[in-house]
Amino acid sequence: MKKRSLLAVAASLAFAAPAFAAGNVLVDVNAGTLRITGDASDNDIEVTSDGENAFTVTGKNGTTVNLLASASVSNARALLVVMGAGADRVELTNTAIRTDLRVRLDDGDDTLIMTGVRVRGRTAVRGGLNADRIVAQGGSYFRHNVVIRTQDGNDSVNLDGSEFKALTRVDTGAGNDDMVVNDCDFSGSARFEVEMRDGDDALTVDDSEFDDNVEIDMGRQDDHLTLQSTDYNDDVRATGSSGHDDLDLESNNDFRRPPHFRGWDD
């Protein structure tokens, strides 16, 4: 993995916890899946590993877990998070998940921070309406497919200092969205696909490496794509919206094959 820049680091530090949080989150294990269910309040929780297939869920900023400060569980190979309405914040910190990770943030200005997460199965993250923030950082590792869908709203996706080993797809929905990919390795068969749809969107790819194909569709309206300090070892296709988008293509990129750019003003 290449030397990281300060760009995505500063962005992740800006994702502060909500000023107020409350409500109660329910936690249980069913058929090997740790299920975390929020309520309609602004929930704030952190999930950490306690050894193999064991986790602790801790409430923060007034949020309770099973009406307590925290709850610890075992025999959980997968993780399912459904937060419900409200401005929720979920932190997964140094969590090792043997099979699948599924997170549904639902409506509200929600935040998901994955730091040092290791997922051996598939990862699926879905936001809802309003402004969502999705972050993977701190050496997170995803062995199988990753799909992130934020839906409508002015959303932010930050992939920083992480490794992806299979198809990785990000769909930000409509809205003025911002995405940064910094210091990441997409190795082996990790095809990378981005669809940003309607809105004034911005995507920066910096200091990363891609072994498989890269497909970027910035959608309609006025968008900005920046590619810098990155190695591309297969096909690269980036599509703008014919006359309303800016492409910043730095000279320090390494394209193994000629890239294909279509629909860019500059």
KELUM-767239 format. One record per residue (C-alpha): y negated, x negated, z negated; residue in three letters. Coordinates in steps of 0.1 Angstrom, whole numbers, padded with zeros to 4 digits, always signed. Example, Ala and Ser with C-alpha at 12.3 -4.5 7.8 and 13.67 -1.06 7.14 Angstrom:
+0045-0123-0078ALA;+0011-0137-0071SER;
This chain:
+0000+0000+0000MET;-0034-0013+0009LYS;-0062-0021-0014LYS;-0079+0011-0025ARG;-0115+0018-0019SER;-0139+0035-0043LEU;-0144+0066-0021LEU;-0116+0088-0034ALA;-0117+0074-0069VAL;-0152+0087-0074ALA;-0142+0120-0060ALA;-0113+0124-0084SER;-0135+0115-0114LEU;-0158+0143-0105ALA;-0131+0169-0111PHE;-0141+0177-0146ALA;-0124+0203-0168ALA;-0139+0237-0170PRO;-0166+0241-0197ALA;-0146+0270-0212PHE;-0110+0279-0210ALA;-0088+0303-0229ALA;-0059+0327-0225GLY;-0022+0322-0231ASN;+0003+0306-0208VAL;+0040+0315-0209LEU;+0067+0288-0206VAL;+0104+0292-0202ASP;+0134+0277-0185VAL;+0155+0299-0162ASN;+0184+0285-0141ALA;+0171+0250-0144GLY;+0136+0258-0134THR;+0106+0254-0158LEU;+0085+0284-0152ARG;+0048+0283-0162ILE;+0029+0316-0160THR;-0008+0320-0166GLY;-0028+0351-0173ASP;-0061+0364-0160ALA;-0082+0341-0182SER;-0094+0306-0173ASP;-0063+0287-0183ASN;-0062+0249-0188ASP;-0029+0231-0193ILE;-0013+0197-0190GLU;+0024+0190-0182VAL;+0040+0157-0192THR;+0075+0144-0191SER;+0096+0139-0222ASP;+0125+0121-0206GLY;+0150+0133-0179GLU;+0146+0170-0171ASN;+0124+0175-0203ALA;+0087+0184-0203PHE;+0059+0193-0227THR;+0032+0219-0217VAL;+0000+0215-0237THR;-0029+0239-0238GLY;-0064+0225-0235LYS;-0099+0239-0242ASN;-0086+0268-0261GLY;-0056+0278-0240THR;-0024+0284-0259THR;+0012+0280-0247VAL;+0036+0307-0259ASN;+0008+0314-0284LEU;+0010+0278-0298LEU;-0008+0246-0290ALA;+0021+0233-0269SER;+0058+0239-0260ALA;+0085+0215-0251SER;+0116+0223-0230VAL;+0147+0206-0217SER;+0173+0211-0189ASN;+0146+0217-0163ALA;+0152+0202-0129ARG;+0125+0221-0110ALA;+0090+0232-0118LEU;+0073+0265-0108LEU;+0037+0271-0118VAL;+0020+0305-0112VAL;-0014+0306-0128MET;-0028+0341-0119GLY;-0064+0350-0116ALA;-0092+0330-0133GLY;-0106+0295-0130ALA;-0075+0276-0139ASP;-0069+0238-0143ARG;-0034+0223-0141VAL;-0027+0186-0148GLU;+0007+0171-0140LEU;+0007+0137-0156THR;+0035+0112-0151ASN;+0060+0140-0145THR;+0093+0133-0129ALA;+0107+0163-0111ILE;+0143+0161-0100ARG;+0142+0189-0074THR;+0113+0211-0062ASP;+0077+0215-0073LEU;+0060+0248-0065ARG;+0025+0256-0077VAL;+0006+0289-0070ARG;-0030+0287-0083LEU;-0040+0322-0072ASP;-0076+0335-0070ASP;-0104+0317-0088GLY;-0120+0283-0087ASP;-0088+0264-0095ASP;-0080+0227-0099THR;-0046+0209-0096LEU;-0045+0172-0106ILE;-0012+0153-0100MET;-0013+0118-0115THR;+0018+0096-0114GLY;+0040+0125-0103VAL;+0074+0118-0088ARG;+0090+0147-0069VAL;+0125+0142-0054ARG;+0126+0177-0038GLY;+0101+0197-0018ARG;+0065+0202-0029THR;+0046+0234-0021ALA;+0011+0241-0034VAL;-0008+0273-0026ARG;-0044+0281-0036GLY;-0061+0314-0035GLY;-0096+0327-0027LEU;-0126+0308-0040ASN;-0130+0270-0043ALA;-0098+0251-0050ASP;-0094+0213-0057ARG;-0061+0197-0051ILE;-0056+0160-0061VAL;-0026+0136-0058ALA;-0033+0102-0073GLN;-0022+0074-0095GLY;+0009+0063-0076GLY;+0023+0098-0071SER;+0055+0098-0049TYR;+0068+0126-0028PHE;+0103+0122-0014ARG;+0106+0154+0007HIS;+0083+0177+0025ASN;+0048+0184+0011VAL;+0029+0216+0021VAL;-0006+0223+0007ILE;-0024+0256+0016ARG;-0057+0263-0001THR;-0066+0295+0017GLN;-0102+0307+0021ASP;-0131+0292+0001GLY;-0149+0258+0000ASN;-0119+0237-0009ASP;-0113+0200-0016SER;-0081+0180-0011VAL;-0079+0144-0023ASN;-0048+0123-0016LEU;-0054+0089-0033ASP;-0031+0060-0040GLY;+0001+0080-0033SER;+0033+0077-0012GLU;+0047+0103+0011PHE;+0082+0100+0026LYS;+0086+0132+0047ALA;+0065+0158+0066LEU;+0031+0163+0049THR;+0010+0193+0060ARG;-0024+0204+0047VAL;-0040+0237+0057ASP;-0074+0243+0041THR;-0080+0278+0054GLY;-0115+0291+0063ALA;-0145+0277+0044GLY;-0166+0245+0042ASN;-0137+0222+0032ASP;-0136+0185+0023ASP;-0105+0162+0025MET;-0101+0125+0017VAL;-0070+0104+0023VAL;-0074+0070+0007ASN;-0049+0042+0000ASP;-0019+0062+0009CYS;+0014+0053+0026ASP;+0031+0078+0049PHE;+0063+0059+0056SER;+0094+0066+0075GLY;+0095+0102+0089SER;+0063+0113+0071ALA;+0046+0131+0099ARG;+0011+0140+0089PHE;-0005+0173+0099GLU;-0040+0187+0090VAL;-0055+0220+0100GLU;-0089+0227+0086MET;-0097+0260+0105ARG;-0132+0277+0104ASP;-0161+0262+0085GLY;-0182+0230+0084ASP;-0154+0207+0074ASP;-0151+0169+0067ALA;-0120+0147+0067LEU;-0120+0110+0058THR;-0089+0088+0063VAL;-0094+0053+0048ASP;-0072+0023+0039ASP;-0039+0040+0046SER;-0008+0036+0068GLU;+0011+0061+0089PHE;+0045+0054+0104ASP;+0050+0087+0121ASP;+0028+0110+0142ASN;-0007+0122+0130VAL;-0020+0156+0141GLU;-0055+0167+0131ILE;-0072+0200+0140ASP;-0106+0203+0125MET;-0110+0239+0136GLY;-0143+0256+0147ARG;-0179+0251+0136GLN;-0195+0218+0127ASP;-0170+0192+0115ASP;-0169+0155+0107HIS;-0139+0132+0110LEU;-0140+0096+0098THR;-0111+0072+0105LEU;-0114+0037+0090GLN;-0094+0007+0078SER;-0060+0024+0086THR;-0028+0015+0105ASP;-0013+0041+0129TYR;+0022+0032+0141ASN;+0028+0063+0162ASP;+0009+0089+0181ASP;-0025+0101+0168VAL;-0041+0133+0181ARG;-0074+0147+0167ALA;-0090+0178+0180THR;-0126+0190+0175GLY;-0143+0221+0187SER;-0160+0210+0219SER;-0195+0200+0212GLY;-0201+0207+0175HIS;-0182+0179+0158ASP;-0187+0142+0150ASP;-0161+0115+0151LEU;-0167+0082+0133ASP;-0141+0058+0146LEU;-0144+0024+0129GLU;-0133-0008+0147SER;-0110-0019+0118ASN;-0084+0008+0126ASN;-0051-0004+0141ASP;-0036+0020+0167PHE;-0001+0010+0178ARG;-0005+0035+0207ARG;-0036+0048+0224PRO;-0050+0077+0203PRO;-0059+0111+0218HIS;-0092+0126+0209PHE;-0104+0159+0223ARG;-0135+0182+0218GLY;-0158+0157+0201TRP;-0196+0156+0205ASP;-0200+0120+0193ASP;
